[in-house]
Amino acid sequence: MHKPIIFVLALLAASLSFGQNMQPLTANKQLLISQAQNWLSQQTGVPAEQIEIAAIDRRLRVPDCKSRFAITFPYASSQQTIKVECPGSKWQIIVAVKMRSSAQGLVFVRDMQINEPVGADDVEVKTFERPIKGLVASRESLDNQSLVKAVTAGDAVLKRYLAESALVYKLNREILRGEAVELADISKVTMSLPRTAPNQRFPIRLFDESIAARDLRAGAIVSRRDLNVRQMVMMASTVLTRGQKLSPQNTELKAFYGKLPSDALLMASDLKQMEAIQRIRAGEVLRSSDVRPMTMVRKGDSVVLNVGAGLLNISTTMIALEDGKLDQQITLLNPESNGQVRAVVSGPGEARGL
């Protein structure tokens, strides 16, 4: 009958004795508690002083054990109880235990406002008596982080208080549409990423290549949509008429601000051997839909047909029987023999044999 009685006493002690001041412990009971704390510390890594053993109830009698107590976990799925036995005797008991896990983390050393960047000097390390969910443990975790809520000195640094920082630009003065935004006109502002829009995050060099797309008020955060970015495109320098050949004399590479047509021509090489298909005003952006390859050979023209290459090249003058553009196949007539041949247009009034 002794074992059931001891077991019940242990469970009663577990429910009533944690944290209560009882009468002084006997030497045997102190020895059991000390050995149990050390054993649990080895098993769990929790410091012995943070482990409580529910063995202080006065009704629990601990015998004078001639050897060290044998301690095990009676239940494989739990570390909330231990089984203590005195080897060489029939005495044993199941005792409840409580482990207080401490946690080391960061606290704020000053009051801080929302959107402020958090640096290593804004925090200090503190040991907490218990684990705290989301506690930030290292200063390295604060890299490029800003606050999403205001905090006061002494508050724990929690992950939910932080968000990645973003650099945005605030206007120091009013900017009118079409004005360039100078670096002196803006201030760099660090904000938490969730409080910024994607189009507010762009490289500062964009200001060197832009003008204001609309009137902008002082104090506003600049958006990418507020700027017309400079782009170099081909434009007509004079009025172009339908069928007119494009050349350096009537086109130019020029800066353009605003939304660029998707088929805008960006290089002078895009206009080589091209002609306008409609009237184009001076200053207009040239588009692929405005031009076409020019006709280099017209029906009835004399065409120099080149056959072979290098020293073996033979040139013959023939008559075009149809219009042809660059690299297009056409039919040519030999006026002497009335024979016809197919050739590829290679330039104005020129073709090469197939």
ZAVO-592315 format. One line per 2 residues: number of its first residue (from 1); their letters; for each residue x, y, z of C-alpha. Coordinates in pm, whole numbers. Example, Ala and Ser with C-alpha at 12.3 -4.5 7.8 and 13.67 -1.06 7.14 Angstrom:
<atoms>
1 = as = 1230 -450 780 | 1367 -106 714;
</atoms>
This chain:
<atoms>
1 = mh = 0 0 0 | 295 235 35;
3 = kp = 348 302 -336 | -5 428 -418;
5 = ii = 1 653 -112 | 337 805 -211;
7 = fv = 219 854 -570 | -95 1039 -458;
9 = la = 110 1257 -226 | 341 1349 -513;
11 = ll = 53 1453 -735 | -94 1657 -450;
13 = aa = 240 1824 -400 | 256 1905 -771;
15 = sl = -78 2083 -758 | -28 2274 -432;
17 = sf = 338 2336 -371 | 490 2525 -671;
19 = gq = 594 2869 -557 | 465 2834 -193;
21 = nm = 675 2892 117 | 668 2577 325;
23 = qp = 849 2466 639 | 1223 2392 610;
25 = lt = 1303 2086 401 | 1467 1780 545;
27 = an = 1820 1694 435 | 1697 1392 236;
29 = kq = 1439 1597 57 | 1693 1869 -22;
31 = ll = 1927 1602 -162 | 1650 1458 -382;
33 = is = 1562 1803 -517 | 1926 1889 -586;
35 = qa = 1997 1563 -767 | 1672 1590 -966;
37 = qn = 1750 1949 -1072 | 2100 1856 -1187;
39 = wl = 1975 1550 -1376 | 1701 1750 -1553;
41 = sq = 1950 2024 -1640 | 2172 1767 -1808;
43 = qt = 1878 1620 -1997 | 1713 1947 -2113;
45 = gv = 1982 2214 -2106 | 1771 2431 -1874;
47 = pa = 1979 2580 -1588 | 1925 2394 -1261;
49 = eq = 1814 2711 -1078 | 1523 2745 -1323;
51 = ie = 1387 2398 -1243 | 1127 2346 -967;
53 = ia = 1069 2000 -816 | 729 1942 -654;
55 = ai = 873 1760 -355 | 843 2012 -75;
57 = dr = 508 1900 67 | 555 1793 434;
59 = rl = 354 1475 377 | 616 1347 133;
61 = rv = 870 1134 322 | 1207 1083 153;
63 = pd = 1418 796 291 | 1786 806 369;
65 = ck = 1909 658 41 | 2256 499 62;
67 = sr = 2332 575 -304 | 2229 842 -554;
69 = fa = 1866 848 -648 | 1787 689 -985;
71 = it = 1588 937 -1197 | 1406 876 -1526;
73 = fp = 1121 1016 -1733 | 827 779 -1675;
75 = ya = 645 896 -1990 | 832 915 -2318;
77 = ss = 611 1196 -2449 | 646 1431 -2153;
79 = qq = 912 1599 -1942 | 662 1736 -1691;
81 = ti = 716 1450 -1446 | 1008 1237 -1328;
83 = kv = 1032 901 -1157 | 1269 891 -857;
85 = ec = 1385 558 -707 | 1617 466 -424;
87 = pg = 1829 177 -557 | 1833 -128 -332;
89 = sk = 1492 -48 -182 | 1133 -56 -296;
91 = wq = 1089 321 -251 | 995 520 -559;
93 = ii = 789 823 -642 | 662 1012 -945;
95 = va = 714 1385 -902 | 591 1679 -1110;
97 = vk = 851 1925 -1232 | 837 2275 -1375;
99 = mr = 1110 2427 -1593 | 1126 2802 -1637;
101 = ss = 1303 2867 -1969 | 1466 3208 -1991;
103 = aq = 1520 3395 -2316 | 1774 3654 -2421;
105 = gl = 1664 3928 -2657 | 1665 4298 -2733;
107 = vf = 1478 4591 -2576 | 1450 4950 -2696;
109 = vr = 1662 5204 -2507 | 1454 5507 -2612;
111 = dm = 1110 5607 -2729 | 1080 5574 -3107;
113 = qi = 817 5673 -3362 | 660 5484 -3650;
115 = ne = 879 5463 -3965 | 1201 5533 -3771;
117 = pv = 1489 5308 -3877 | 1612 5086 -3594;
119 = ga = 1987 5066 -3544 | 2222 4883 -3310;
121 = dd = 2246 5188 -3081 | 1868 5195 -3031;
123 = ve = 1858 4862 -2845 | 2029 4664 -2571;
125 = vk = 2040 4298 -2469 | 1821 4175 -2185;
127 = tf = 1749 3834 -2030 | 1378 3756 -1990;
129 = er = 1245 3509 -1736 | 1040 3329 -1997;
131 = pi = 1043 3287 -2376 | 860 3559 -2570;
133 = kg = 709 3481 -2908 | 867 3681 -3189;
135 = lv = 1148 3822 -2972 | 1440 3961 -3175;
137 = as = 1761 3816 -3035 | 2043 3980 -3232;
139 = re = 2137 4327 -3357 | 2219 4177 -3698;
141 = sl = 1844 4114 -3743 | 1786 4491 -3740;
143 = dn = 1969 4554 -4066 | 1753 4771 -4295;
145 = qs = 1454 4755 -4057 | 1206 5031 -3962;
147 = lv = 923 5050 -3711 | 563 4986 -3809;
149 = ka = 441 5115 -3468 | 562 5355 -3202;
151 = vt = 749 5206 -2904 | 874 5324 -2567;
153 = ag = 1202 5265 -2388 | 1208 4920 -2227;
155 = da = 972 4757 -2476 | 1087 4422 -2608;
157 = vl = 1196 4427 -2974 | 945 4202 -3148;
159 = kr = 946 4093 -3511 | 593 4224 -3562;
161 = yl = 713 4576 -3475 | 961 4573 -3764;
163 = ae = 950 4576 -4142 | 1209 4612 -4414;
165 = sa = 1298 4974 -4486 | 1255 5154 -4816;
167 = lv = 1416 5481 -4929 | 1172 5734 -5078;
169 = yk = 1197 6101 -5172 | 998 6392 -5029;
171 = ln = 969 6726 -5212 | 1108 7029 -5031;
173 = re = 924 7275 -5256 | 644 7295 -5509;
175 = il = 741 7175 -5856 | 550 7282 -6166;
177 = rg = 476 7057 -6461 | 770 7039 -6701;
179 = ea = 1025 7153 -6440 | 1333 6946 -6369;
181 = ve = 1350 6810 -6013 | 1695 6890 -5873;
183 = la = 1859 6698 -5588 | 1831 7012 -5373;
185 = di = 1452 6992 -5418 | 1419 6653 -5242;
187 = sk = 1491 6493 -4905 | 1566 6124 -4857;
189 = vt = 1316 5958 -4622 | 1336 5606 -4479;
191 = ms = 997 5438 -4433 | 882 5084 -4358;
193 = lp = 824 4892 -4678 | 450 4825 -4618;
195 = rt = 385 5201 -4594 | 531 5271 -4938;
197 = ap = 399 5199 -5287 | 610 5012 -5545;
199 = nq = 617 5318 -5774 | 765 5529 -5491;
201 = rf = 1076 5310 -5481 | 1319 5398 -5761;
203 = pi = 1689 5496 -5793 | 1775 5858 -5723;
205 = rl = 1951 5891 -6060 | 1606 5900 -6219;
207 = fd = 1579 6267 -6117 | 1874 6351 -6345;
209 = es = 1681 6211 -6642 | 1329 6346 -6574;
211 = ia = 1094 6641 -6558 | 771 6675 -6359;
213 = ar = 474 6511 -6532 | 229 6729 -6336;
215 = dl = 225 7004 -6073 | 368 6858 -5748;
217 = ra = 309 6997 -5399 | 577 7048 -5133;
219 = ga = 595 6763 -4878 | 466 6498 -5119;
221 = iv = 642 6165 -5160 | 749 6145 -5525;
223 = sr = 602 5863 -5732 | 743 5722 -6054;
225 = rd = 420 5839 -6217 | 505 6198 -6119;
227 = ln = 805 6197 -6353 | 844 6195 -6728;
229 = vr = 1173 6019 -6794 | 1400 6135 -7075;
231 = qm = 1440 5885 -7359 | 1642 5931 -7677;
233 = vm = 1435 5862 -7991 | 1441 5938 -8362;
235 = ma = 1229 6238 -8463 | 1150 6418 -8788;
237 = st = 1352 6740 -8809 | 1148 6868 -9107;
239 = vl = 806 6795 -9253 | 816 6457 -9429;
241 = tr = 586 6378 -9720 | 453 6041 -9833;
243 = gq = 720 5842 -10018 | 1006 6070 -9902;
245 = kl = 1329 5890 -9817 | 1446 5926 -9455;
247 = sp = 1800 6056 -9411 | 2022 6240 -9162;
249 = qn = 1909 6561 -9333 | 1544 6523 -9230;
251 = te = 1567 6317 -8905 | 1751 6352 -8572;
253 = lk = 1809 6168 -8243 | 1643 6380 -7976;
255 = af = 1531 6366 -7611 | 1166 6277 -7551;
257 = yg = 976 6308 -7219 | 658 6114 -7154;
259 = kl = 498 5785 -7254 | 684 5651 -7554;
261 = ps = 497 5463 -7830 | 582 5094 -7824;
263 = da = 701 5102 -8188 | 915 5416 -8158;
265 = ll = 1239 5406 -8359 | 1541 5452 -8133;
267 = ma = 1844 5452 -8365 | 1943 5609 -8695;
269 = sd = 2013 5261 -8831 | 1638 5188 -8796;
271 = lk = 1576 5439 -9076 | 1827 5308 -9329;
273 = qm = 1668 5276 -9673 | 1325 5367 -9534;
275 = ea = 1059 5606 -9666 | 759 5777 -9509;
277 = iq = 417 5625 -9579 | 230 5937 -9468;
279 = ri = 286 6301 -9388 | 489 6346 -9069;
281 = ra = 520 6680 -8887 | 855 6819 -8772;
283 = ge = 926 6716 -8412 | 712 6400 -8427;
285 = vl = 848 6071 -8291 | 918 5836 -8579;
287 = rs = 743 5500 -8549 | 776 5178 -8740;
289 = sd = 411 5222 -8841 | 505 5554 -9013;
291 = vr = 773 5411 -9243 | 842 5124 -9481;
293 = pm = 1139 4996 -9682 | 1180 5227 -9981;
295 = tm = 1142 5100 -10337 | 1493 5074 -10483;
297 = vr = 1401 4944 -10824 | 1091 5043 -11022;
299 = kg = 937 4865 -11318 | 1109 4978 -11640;
301 = ds = 1429 5097 -11464 | 1772 4992 -11588;
303 = vv = 1927 4760 -11330 | 2290 4653 -11301;
305 = ln = 2291 4278 -11236 | 2605 4149 -11062;
307 = vg = 2687 3780 -11091 | 2980 3619 -10907;
309 = ag = 3217 3785 -10662 | 3553 3961 -10650;
311 = ll = 3759 3931 -10972 | 3502 3691 -11113;
313 = ni = 3217 3940 -11084 | 3027 4000 -11409;
315 = st = 2798 4303 -11445 | 2517 4323 -11698;
317 = tm = 2258 4597 -11755 | 1902 4466 -11761;
319 = ia = 1546 4601 -11743 | 1326 4560 -11433;
321 = le = 989 4399 -11505 | 852 4484 -11156;
323 = dg = 914 4709 -10854 | 1150 4582 -10587;
325 = kl = 1264 4671 -10235 | 1592 4582 -10064;
327 = dq = 1652 4203 -10053 | 1335 4138 -10250;
329 = qi = 1337 3905 -10553 | 1233 4057 -10889;
331 = tl = 1231 3953 -11256 | 1480 4120 -11495;
333 = ln = 1479 4123 -11876 | 1794 4093 -12091;
335 = pe = 1722 4345 -12375 | 1966 4172 -12612;
337 = sn = 1839 3814 -12580 | 1490 3887 -12443;
339 = gq = 1572 3627 -12173 | 1436 3670 -11819;
341 = vr = 1619 3602 -11493 | 1534 3624 -11122;
343 = av = 1756 3839 -10902 | 1765 3997 -10554;
345 = vs = 1757 4376 -10513 | 2085 4479 -10346;
347 = gp = 2060 4858 -10365 | 1921 5148 -10569;
349 = ge = 1929 5029 -10934 | 2130 4718 -10844;
351 = ar = 2063 4346 -10810 | 2261 4027 -10757;
353 = gl = 2210 3689 -10913 | 2054 3402 -10722;
</atoms>
